[in-house]
Amino acid sequence: MAPLLQFGLINAVLATLLAGVVSLIAWRDRRPALIHLLWILVLAKLVTPPLVKVGVDLPLPTRGGSVWQRTSPWLPVAICGIWGCGSAVWMTRQSWRAWRFRQLL
């Protein structure tokens, strides 16, 4: 199970980086056919095996306890806080764009 998890995480990270590049290109260039093709490449990256082998050991749970028991007690709180802040920023941005769109109508 560990290699499958590692392949999934590597694919997710690489697809996220690729999606960021595609977002920048889409923001800069307004050709729909090119942007569509690049997003299809991002989706294809998610379902293909990883191209790069990264030698990172994942902290998998053992019989002695879970990963969360061995890490710092504030780590889950920090992760949730970062996720919540990102969600708030995204919702604010989308609300602003919706308001601007409504003003154009």
C-alpha positions in Angstrom: 0.0 0.0 0.0 2.9 2.4 0.7 4.1 2.5 -3.0 0.5 3.1 -4.2 0.1 6.0 -1.7 3.5 7.4 -2.7 2.6 7.2 -6.4 -0.7 9.0 -5.7 1.0 11.8 -3.7 3.7 12.3 -6.3 1.1 12.5 -9.1 -1.0 14.9 -7.0 1.9 17.2 -6.4 3.1 17.2 -10.0 -0.4 17.7 -11.3 -0.8 20.7 -8.9 2.4 22.3 -10.1 1.3 21.7 -13.7 -2.1 23.2 -13.0 -0.4 26.3 -11.6 1.6 26.7 -14.8 -1.6 26.2 -16.9 -3.4 28.8 -14.8 -0.7 31.3 -15.4 -0.7 30.5 -19.2 -4.5 30.8 -19.2 -4.3 34.1 -17.5 -1.8 35.4 -20.0 -3.0 33.9 -23.2 -6.7 33.8 -24.2 -6.6 31.1 -26.9 -9.3 28.6 -25.8 -8.0 25.6 -27.8 -4.6 25.9 -26.3 -5.9 26.2 -22.7 -8.3 23.3 -23.3 -5.4 21.1 -24.5 -3.2 22.1 -21.5 -6.0 21.2 -19.0 -6.4 17.9 -20.7 -2.7 17.3 -20.1 -3.1 18.1 -16.4 -6.0 15.6 -16.2 -3.9 13.0 -18.1 -1.1 13.5 -15.6 -3.5 12.5 -12.8 -4.3 9.1 -14.3 -0.8 8.1 -15.6 2.0 6.7 -13.5 4.5 9.2 -12.1 7.3 10.2 -14.4 9.6 11.2 -11.6 10.7 8.9 -8.7 11.1 10.9 -5.5 12.9 9.2 -2.7 10.8 10.5 0.2 9.8 8.2 3.1 6.3 8.7 4.2 5.6 8.5 7.9 3.1 5.6 7.9 1.5 4.4 11.1 3.1 1.5 12.9 1.9 -0.8 15.7 3.4 1.6 18.3 0.9 4.4 17.5 -0.4 6.7 14.9 1.5 9.4 13.0 -0.4 12.1 14.8 0.8 10.8 18.2 4.4 11.1 17.2 4.2 14.6 15.7 3.7 17.9 17.4 0.3 18.5 18.9 -0.3 21.7 17.1 0.3 20.3 13.6 -3.4 19.2 12.9 -4.5 22.7 14.1 -2.0 24.4 11.8 -3.1 22.3 8.8 -6.8 23.1 9.5 -6.0 26.8 9.9 -4.1 27.0 6.7 -6.9 25.2 4.9 -9.5 27.4 6.4 -7.6 30.6 5.4 -7.2 29.4 1.9 -10.9 28.6 1.7 -11.8 32.1 3.0 -9.5 33.8 0.5 -10.9 31.7 -2.4 -14.5 32.5 -1.3 -13.8 36.2 -1.0 -12.2 36.2 -4.5 -15.1 34.3 -6.1 -17.7 36.6 -4.3 -15.8 39.6 -5.6 -15.8 38.2 -9.2 -19.6 37.4 -8.9 -20.3 40.9 -7.7 -18.3 42.4 -10.6 -20.1 40.2 -13.1 -23.5 41.3 -11.7 -22.4 44.9 -12.1 -21.7 44.3 -15.8 -25.2 42.9 -16.3 
